[in-house]
Amino acid sequence: MEYEIKRGNSVVTKVRPNDNAVVQKGIMNANLVRFDFETPEPVFLQRGDYITVYGEDFDLNKLPPLSKDHDQGYFRYSYNCIFESIAYRLAKVSYHFLDNLNRYLKSDFAFTGTLDAHLNLLVRNANRIQSGWTVGVVDLTVTKTIVYSGQNCLQVLATLATEFNTEWWVENKTIHMTKKGKDSGLTLSYGINNGLYSLSRRPVESTNVANRIYAQGSTKNLPASYRNYASRLQLPEVTGGYLQGEIGRDGIIEYDLPPFEDIYPRRNSALTDVIDIYTFADTTLEFDINEQLLPGVKATIVFNSGPLQGYEFEINNFKNEGKVITINPNKDEKALEIPSAQLHAEPGDIYVLIGIKLPESDILKAELEVQERAQQYLDENIKDRSIYSGNHDPIQFEQNGIQLKLGDFVKLLDTDLDVLVTPRVVNYEQSLHNRFHYPVVEYSEHVNVPKLVREMAEQQKVNQAVLKSDLVKPNPTVTPVAVPTRKEIVFNKGYVSGYSLFGSQDIAPCVYWKDNNIVFLSGIFTSAFQNPEPPYLPFNLPLGFRPWYNEEVRCPIKIYVYFFNSVELWGTLHIKKNGDTFVSATLADGQKAEPNQIVTFDLSGVSFYTGMDG
């Protein structure tokens, strides 16, 4: 089958690719055409040339390798082309925010909003340079703050999918962020006229099989006396502190989820009136904000819609009569004056309040949200994840008009292998010469995020932790602001500070500080010796920085352990009442990690309530 390579509306050449030419597609993965061909005359290709395969355009974004040789008196020119889907055009556009002249030039910024808000900003950026991009189907989500630094729009799609636990896909120039797929009604099994010549199964790497899950939410909007001074939102009390699934022959396997920072007691409401750029009212408020303030915490308001969407403001004053809120200017935004005559709140804008005590019903609602999120993880990880693949029968597919679609559910059946599953189509290769021939197809009940995307997301989390904890080098153009005094952690013998999980030295020195009786830890450290001896006590916190109200507090942290090879997982930092600290972790086989197996820790984001001054 011949294909036209075009440049605009003109045909550059018409060629037949070799027999191995395929279109390769995967969920949040490759979407491209591998197109090798030979010609008797040279073809001068350019970036931006494109082909159309099965109704979809694919661009040539890199000039292909080529070779020239001589065979039986004739010259032969060979080209190895990769044409990429239009989604790759997003990699050509940077993800920027407005500067002080209202231009999209800021590449380092924090943005707060729902998934829809983050995606709308992406589309505005894409249409700065290109045209026709639109927002499609988007999951309804809570508000999240994400720190962006020098990313392009395609990278941001991966970040958003990770942060909001969803999937992205592009249809023409419409960007969707929701899990794609439907029941195909198709059943495949091994044998003649059953669709499969072979069927294989392999385990998914980098998964944490567990049947007991521990989970926590954010530290926001919790009273000091909450759950015996717990610093984070907990699971509902009726759960006993964890979720338990079916226990198999290998016994209980525990796993501590990283905190759900986006889950906290909150009340979504809308402004009913705007008085001036700093003052507005919400007559639907059923309580007096002044009576709900938390000790030592500044109440703030975060807008989830309208011109101020993504911005957070400190509340300067609240008048219960008329439910009138007055805010201070945003201190974090250096490039713009926010709010201003051009950029201010409007009636109907949705907002949430931070730093206030909400009714018990709102706290329980948030706890149930933690339970729901944790239950979803338990359901997905209580058994081994597998990827299924097979050699498909193109004749059977053609006779029955079967064409696979990414995300669709397909029933796989094999009694000999004890296989009866309905996974999704997550990757496939389709021949350019026969649309019913699929040389490669992979099915899975879960999408395995590409390693590069996982690494980028983890690096982004480190960048966010560094920026949020104010540990980056000061910018002389930015007006200094008062921050709590940070003191460097002094480690016990066998440990050193300033080590990065990702290869950059000294990006985040290990420090501790206290603000309004909340102790914060940050930084990364590692064992200085190969086999540090127990007891495993990295450091000791001084008086005034210890949990006086309980014998011990526990905080989830990122850990590297050595278990035949280096393994990254979530562990627990234990902080004792006497100031001593130690670390524990559970390995993939359910066994506790030995002290000399744990080699690296990331303290970023650790915080707990001391309950005392000093």
C-alpha positions in Angstrom: 0.0 0.0 0.0 1.4 3.4 -1.0 1.2 6.6 1.1 1.6 10.2 0.1 4.1 12.3 2.1 2.7 15.9 2.0 4.0 19.4 2.6 1.0 21.6 3.1 -1.4 20.8 0.2 1.4 19.5 -2.0 2.6 15.9 -2.4 6.3 15.5 -1.8 6.4 11.9 -2.9 4.3 8.8 -3.0 6.0 5.6 -1.7 5.4 2.2 -0.3 6.9 1.6 3.1 8.6 -1.7 4.0 6.5 -4.6 5.3 7.3 -3.8 8.9 5.8 -0.3 8.8 3.3 0.2 11.7 1.3 2.8 13.5 2.2 2.5 17.2 -0.2 3.7 19.8 -0.3 3.6 23.6 -2.3 5.2 26.4 -0.3 8.3 27.4 2.5 6.8 25.5 3.8 6.7 21.9 1.5 7.7 19.2 3.5 7.5 16.0 4.2 5.8 12.7 7.4 3.9 11.9 7.8 4.4 8.2 10.9 3.0 6.4 11.1 3.1 2.6 13.5 3.0 -0.3 13.6 5.0 -3.6 15.7 5.0 -6.7 16.0 8.8 -6.5 16.7 11.1 -3.5 13.7 12.6 -1.6 14.3 15.9 0.1 12.1 15.7 3.3 11.6 18.6 5.7 10.4 18.9 9.2 6.6 19.5 9.1 6.0 17.1 6.3 3.2 14.7 7.1 1.3 11.5 6.2 -2.3 10.4 6.8 -2.7 6.9 8.2 -6.2 5.5 8.8 -7.7 9.0 8.8 -5.1 10.6 11.2 -2.3 13.0 10.4 1.2 12.3 11.6 4.1 14.9 11.4 7.7 14.5 10.6 9.4 16.4 13.5 12.9 15.2 13.0 14.8 14.6 9.7 15.2 10.8 9.2 18.4 8.8 9.0 19.2 8.0 5.4 21.7 6.0 3.4 22.8 5.6 -0.2 24.1 2.4 -1.7 24.6 0.8 -5.1 23.0 -2.5 -6.1 23.3 -4.2 -9.5 24.0 -1.0 -11.3 21.3 1.1 -9.6 21.4 3.6 -6.7 19.2 3.0 -3.7 18.2 5.6 -1.1 16.9 4.3 2.2 14.9 6.4 4.7 14.0 5.6 8.3 11.2 8.0 9.2 9.2 8.5 12.4 6.0 10.5 12.0 4.4 11.7 15.2 0.8 12.4 16.0 -0.4 16.0 16.4 -0.2 15.6 20.2 3.5 16.0 19.9 3.0 19.5 18.6 2.3 20.5 22.2 6.0 19.8 23.0 6.8 22.8 20.8 5.0 25.2 23.2 6.2 26.3 26.6 3.8 26.3 29.6 3.8 29.9 30.8 1.8 32.3 33.0 1.2 36.0 32.9 4.0 38.5 33.8 3.6 42.1 35.0 2.8 43.3 31.5 0.0 40.7 31.1 2.2 38.6 28.7 2.6 34.8 28.9 6.3 34.9 29.7 6.6 33.4 33.2 8.0 29.9 33.1 8.5 29.5 36.9 5.3 29.8 38.8 2.8 28.1 41.1 -0.8 27.7 39.9 -3.8 26.6 42.0 -7.0 25.3 40.5 -9.0 22.3 39.5 -7.8 20.0 36.7 -10.1 22.0 34.3 -8.3 25.2 35.3 -4.8 23.8 34.7 -5.9 22.4 31.3 -7.5 25.7 30.3 -4.2 27.4 30.9 -2.5 24.8 28.8 -4.9 25.4 25.9 -4.4 29.2 26.1 -0.6 28.6 25.8 -1.0 26.2 22.9 -3.1 28.7 21.0 -0.5 31.4 21.6 1.8 29.6 19.1 -0.6 27.4 17.2 -4.4 27.4 16.7 -7.5 25.3 17.1 -6.7 23.6 20.4 -9.8 23.1 22.7 -10.7 21.4 26.0 -12.7 18.2 25.8 -14.0 15.9 28.5 -12.3 16.7 31.8 -12.7 14.9 35.2 -14.3 16.9 38.0 -11.6 17.3 40.6 -10.6 19.2 43.8 -8.2 22.2 43.7 -4.5 21.5 43.6 -1.4 23.8 43.7 1.3 22.7 41.2 4.7 24.4 40.8 5.8 24.6 37.2 9.3 25.2 36.1 10.4 25.3 32.4 8.0 22.6 31.1 6.4 22.4 27.7 2.7 21.6 27.3 3.2 17.9 26.5 5.2 17.5 29.7 2.4 19.3 31.6 -0.2 16.8 30.4 1.9 14.0 32.0 2.2 16.0 35.2 -1.6 16.7 35.3 -2.4 13.0 34.7 -0.1 12.0 37.6 -1.3 14.7 40.0 -5.0 14.2 39.3 -4.8 10.4 38.9 -6.4 10.4 35.4 -5.4 10.0 31.7 -4.9 12.4 28.9 -5.6 11.8 25.2 -5.9 14.0 22.1 -8.6 13.7 19.5 -7.8 16.0 16.5 -6.9 19.1 18.5 -9.3 18.5 21.4 -7.5 17.5 24.7 -9.4 15.2 27.0 -8.4 14.3 30.6 -10.4 11.3 31.7 -10.0 7.6 31.5 -10.9 6.5 28.0 -12.6 3.3 27.1 -15.8 1.2 26.8 -16.8 -2.4 26.7 -15.9 -3.7 23.2 -18.0 -6.8 23.6 -15.1 -8.7 22.2 -13.9 -12.1 23.6 -10.5 -13.5 22.5 -9.1 -16.9 23.3 -6.4 -19.3 22.0 -7.4 -21.5 19.1 -8.7 -21.6 15.6 -11.4 -18.9 14.9 -11.0 -17.6 18.5 -8.8 -14.7 17.6 -5.5 -15.6 19.2 -2.6 -17.8 18.0 -0.8 -17.4 21.4 -1.4 -15.7 24.8 1.2 -14.7 27.4 1.2 -12.9 30.7 4.0 -11.0 32.6 3.9 -9.0 35.8 3.9 -5.3 35.9 7.1 -3.8 37.3 7.2 -1.1 40.1 3.9 -2.0 41.7 3.2 -2.3 45.4 1.0 -5.3 46.1 -0.7 -4.8 49.5 -3.8 -5.8 51.4 -3.6 -3.4 54.3 -3.5 0.3 53.5 -2.7 3.3 55.7 -3.8 6.7 54.4 -3.9 10.4 55.5 -5.0 13.7 54.1 -3.8 17.2 54.4 -2.9 19.3 57.4 -5.3 22.1 56.4 -8.4 23.2 58.4 -7.9 20.9 61.4 -8.5 22.0 65.0 -5.5 21.5 67.3 -7.4 18.9 69.3 -8.3 16.8 66.3 -7.9 13.0 66.9 -5.5 13.3 69.8 -3.5 16.1 68.1 -3.0 14.3 64.8 -1.4 16.7 62.4 -3.1 15.2 59.3 -6.6 14.3 58.3 -7.2 10.6 59.2 -9.3 7.8 58.0 -12.8 7.6 59.7 -12.5 6.2 63.2 -14.6 3.2 62.4 -11.9 1.9 60.1 -9.5 1.5 63.0 -6.8 3.5 61.2 -6.4 1.4 58.1 -8.2 -0.4 55.4 -7.9 -4.2 55.3 -8.5 -6.4 52.2 -8.6 -10.1 51.8 -5.6 -11.8 53.4 -4.0 -14.5 51.3 -1.6 -17.2 52.1 1.3 -14.7 52.2 -0.3 -13.0 55.1 -0.7 -9.2 55.8 1.1 -6.9 53.4 1.1 -3.3 54.6 1.6 -0.1 52.6 1.6 3.5 53.6 0.2 5.8 51.0 1.7 9.2 50.5 -0.6 11.9 52.1 -3.4 13.1 50.0 -2.5 16.8 50.2 -5.6 17.8 48.2 -8.1 16.3 50.7 -9.0 18.5 53.7 -12.2 19.8 55.3 -13.5 22.4 53.0 -16.6 24.3 51.9 -17.1 25.3 48.3 -19.1 28.5 48.1 -19.8 31.4 45.7 -19.5 35.2 46.2 -22.9 36.9 46.2 -21.6 40.5 45.9 -18.4 42.4 45.1 -18.0 45.8 46.9 -14.5 46.7 45.7 -11.4 44.9 44.5 -10.5 43.9 48.1 -14.0 43.5 49.6 -16.8 41.1 48.8 -19.6 39.2 50.5 -21.1 35.8 50.7 -24.5 35.9 52.3 -24.9 32.1 52.2 -22.2 31.7 54.9 -23.8 30.0 57.8 -21.1 30.8 60.4 -18.9 33.6 61.7 -15.4 33.2 60.3 -14.0 35.1 63.4 -15.3 32.4 65.6 -13.8 29.6 63.5 -10.2 30.8 63.4 -7.5 28.3 64.3 -4.9 29.4 66.9 -1.8 31.0 65.3 -3.0 30.3 61.7 -3.9 33.1 59.2 -7.2 32.5 57.5 -7.0 32.7 53.7 -9.3 32.4 50.7 -8.5 30.5 47.5 -10.5 31.2 44.3 -11.4 28.2 42.2 -13.1 30.1 39.3 -13.3 33.6 37.9 -10.5 36.1 37.1 -8.7 35.3 40.4 -8.8 31.5 39.9 -5.7 29.9 41.4 -4.8 32.8 43.7 -4.7 32.7 47.5 -5.3 35.8 49.7 -5.0 36.4 53.4 -8.2 37.5 55.0 -7.7 41.0 56.6 -11.1 41.4 58.1 -14.5 39.7 58.3 -17.8 41.4 59.3 -20.4 38.9 60.3 -23.2 41.4 59.5 -23.6 41.0 55.8 -20.9 38.3 55.7 -18.3 40.7 54.3 -14.8 39.6 53.6 -11.8 41.9 53.1 -8.6 40.6 51.8 -5.0 41.7 51.6 -3.1 41.9 48.2 -1.4 38.6 47.1 2.2 38.7 48.4 3.4 35.8 46.4 2.8 37.3 43.0 5.7 39.6 42.2 5.0 40.2 38.6 1.4 41.4 38.9 -0.6 43.5 41.3 -3.3 41.1 42.5 -6.1 42.1 42.8 -6.3 45.1 40.6 -8.9 47.2 38.7 -8.3 44.9 35.7 -8.1 41.6 37.7 -10.5 41.2 40.6 -13.2 38.9 41.9 -16.7 38.9 40.4 -20.1 37.7 41.8 -20.6 34.0 41.4 -16.8 33.2 41.7 -16.3 29.9 43.6 -13.9 29.9 46.5 -12.7 27.9 49.5 -11.6 29.0 53.0 -8.3 27.8 54.4 -7.1 28.1 58.0 -10.4 27.9 59.7 -12.2 25.3 61.8 -15.1 23.7 59.9 -18.1 21.8 61.4 -17.6 18.1 62.3 -19.8 17.1 59.3 -17.2 18.7 56.9 -14.4 16.9 58.7 -16.2 13.5 58.4 -16.9 14.2 54.8 -13.2 14.8 54.1 -12.3 11.6 56.1 -14.6 9.6 53.9 -12.9 11.1 50.9 -9.6 9.8 52.2 -11.2 6.4 52.7 -12.6 6.4 49.2 -9.2 7.3 47.6 -7.4 4.7 49.7 -10.1 2.0 48.9 -9.5 2.7 45.2 -5.8 2.1 45.7 -6.5 -1.1 47.7 -8.8 -2.5 45.1 -6.3 -1.9 42.3 -3.2 -3.3 44.2 -4.5 -6.1 46.3 -3.4 -8.6 43.7 -0.5 -8.7 41.2 -0.9 -6.6 38.2 -0.3 -8.3 34.8 0.2 -7.3 31.2 -1.3 -9.7 28.6 -0.1 -10.0 25.0 -0.7 -12.4 22.2 -0.3 -13.2 18.5 -3.6 -12.2 16.9 -5.3 -13.8 13.9 -5.7 -11.1 11.1 -8.0 -13.3 9.0 -10.4 -13.8 11.9 -10.2 -10.0 12.6 -11.0 -9.1 9.0 -13.8 -11.6 8.7 -15.5 -10.1 11.8 -14.5 -6.5 11.1 -12.6 -6.3 14.4 -10.5 -3.2 15.0 -9.0 -2.4 18.3 -9.3 0.9 20.1 -7.1 2.2 22.9 -8.7 2.0 26.3 -11.5 -0.5 25.3 -12.2 -3.5 27.5 -11.6 -6.9 25.9 -12.3 -10.3 27.6 -9.4 -12.7 27.5 -10.1 -16.4 28.1 -7.8 -19.4 28.6 -8.8 -22.2 30.9 -5.4 -23.9 30.8 -3.7 -20.8 32.1 -6.6 -20.0 34.4 -7.1 -16.7 32.7 -10.5 -15.0 32.7 -10.0 -11.2 32.7 -11.4 -8.1 31.0 -8.4 -5.7 30.7 -8.1 -2.7 28.5 -6.1 -2.3 25.3 -3.2 -0.2 26.5 -0.7 -0.5 23.6 -0.7 -1.8 20.1 1.1 -1.8 16.7 -1.1 -1.9 13.6 0.3 -2.7 10.1 0.2 0.0 7.5 -0.5 -2.6 4.8 -3.4 -4.4 6.6 -5.5 -2.6 9.1 -6.6 -5.9 10.6 -3.0 -7.1 11.3 -1.8 -6.2 14.8 1.8 -7.4 15.3 1.8 -6.2 18.9 -1.1 -5.8 21.3 -0.8 -5.4 25.1 -3.8 -5.6 27.5 -3.8 -4.6 31.2 -6.3 -3.7 33.9 -4.0 -0.8 34.7 -2.1 1.7 32.6 1.6 1.3 33.3 2.9 4.9 33.2 6.1 5.1 31.1 9.3 5.2 33.2 10.4 8.6 31.8 7.0 10.1 32.8 7.4 8.6 36.4 10.9 10.0 36.7 9.8 13.4 35.5 6.9 13.4 37.9 9.1 12.5 40.8 11.6 15.2 39.8 8.8 17.7 39.7 7.8 16.7 43.2 11.3 17.4 44.4 11.3 20.7 42.6 8.0 21.6 44.2 9.2 20.6 47.7 12.3 22.8 47.3 10.4 25.8 46.0 7.6 25.5 48.6 10.0 25.1 51.5 11.8 28.2 50.4 15.1 26.5 50.2 16.2 27.8 46.8 18.8 30.5 46.5 17.3 33.9 47.0 16.4 36.0 44.0 17.9 39.5 44.5 15.0 41.0 42.4 12.4 39.7 44.8 11.5 41.6 48.0 12.5 39.5 51.0 9.7 38.1 53.2 9.8 37.0 56.8 10.1 33.2 57.1 10.6 31.0 60.2 14.2 30.5 61.3 15.6 27.2 59.9 18.3 25.3 61.7 20.4 22.6 60.1 19.9 19.1 61.3 22.9 17.5 63.1 23.1 13.9 62.2 24.3 11.0 64.4 27.3 9.1 63.3 26.9 7.4 59.9 24.7 9.9 58.1 25.3 12.9 55.9 23.1 15.8 54.6 22.6 17.4 51.2 22.3 14.3 49.0 19.8 14.2 46.1 17.8 11.2 44.9 18.1 12.5 41.4 21.8 13.2 41.2 22.0 16.9 41.9 24.1 17.6 45.0 23.1 19.9 47.8 19.8 21.0 46.3 18.0 20.8 49.7 20.1 20.9 52.9 18.4 19.0 55.8 16.8 21.5 58.1 14.1 21.9 60.7 12.0 24.8 61.9 8.8 25.6 63.7 5.9 27.9 62.8 2.8 28.2 65.1 3.7 25.0 67.0 4.0 23.1 63.8 7.4 21.5 63.2 8.6 21.2 59.6 11.4 19.1 58.2 13.0 19.2 54.8 16.0 18.0 52.9 17.5 14.7 51.7 20.1 12.6 53.4 21.8 9.3 53.1 23.9 6.8 55.1 27.6 7.7 54.9 28.6 4.1 55.4 27.5 1.0 53.6 26.3 -0.8 56.7 25.3 1.7 59.5 24.7 -0.1 62.8 21.4 -0.1 64.7 19.8 1.6 66.5 18.9 3.5 63.4 18.7 7.1 64.8 19.6 9.6 62.1 19.1 12.7 64.3 17.6 14.0 67.6 15.3 17.0 67.7 15.8 19.4 70.6 13.3 20.5 73.2 10.5 22.5 71.8 10.6 20.6 68.5 9.3 17.3 69.9 5.8 15.8 70.1 4.9 16.2 73.8 1.3 14.9 73.5 2.1 11.4 72.3 4.9 8.9 72.6 5.5 9.0 68.9 4.3 10.5 65.7 4.7 9.0 62.3 5.1 10.7 58.9 5.4 9.1 55.4 8.7 9.8 53.6 10.3 8.7 50.4 13.0 6.1 50.9 15.6 4.2 48.9 16.3 0.7 50.2 18.8 -1.9 49.0 17.0 -5.2 48.3 19.1 -7.1 45.8 19.1 -3.7 43.9 18.1 -0.2 44.7 14.3 0.1 45.3 12.3 3.3 45.8 9.3 3.2 48.1 7.4 5.0 50.8 8.4 4.4 54.4 7.7 6.0 57.7 9.7 8.5 59.8 9.1 7.8 63.5 9.6 10.8 65.8 9.8 9.9 69.5 8.7 12.0 72.5 12.4 12.2 73.5 13.4 13.7 70.1 14.9 10.5 68.7 14.0 9.6 65.2 14.1 6.3 63.3 12.8 5.0 59.9 10.9 1.9 59.0 9.8 0.4 55.6 8.1 -2.6 54.3 9.6 -4.4 51.3 7.7 -5.8 48.3 7.8 -9.3 49.9 6.0 -8.0 53.0 9.1 -8.1 55.2 10.3 -5.2 57.2 13.5 -3.6 55.8 16.6 -4.1 58.0 18.4 -0.9 59.2 21.4 -1.6 56.9 19.1 -1.9 53.9 17.7 1.7 54.2 20.2 4.0 52.6 18.4 7.3 51.6 15.6 9.4 52.9 13.6 12.4 51.7 12.2 14.6 54.5 10.4 17.0 52.2 6.9 17.7 53.4 7.2 16.2 56.9 5.4 18.2 59.5 3.8 17.5 62.9 2.1 19.4 65.8 4.2 19.9 68.9 1.3 21.2 71.1 3.6 23.6 73.0 5.6 26.8 72.8 9.3 26.9 73.0 
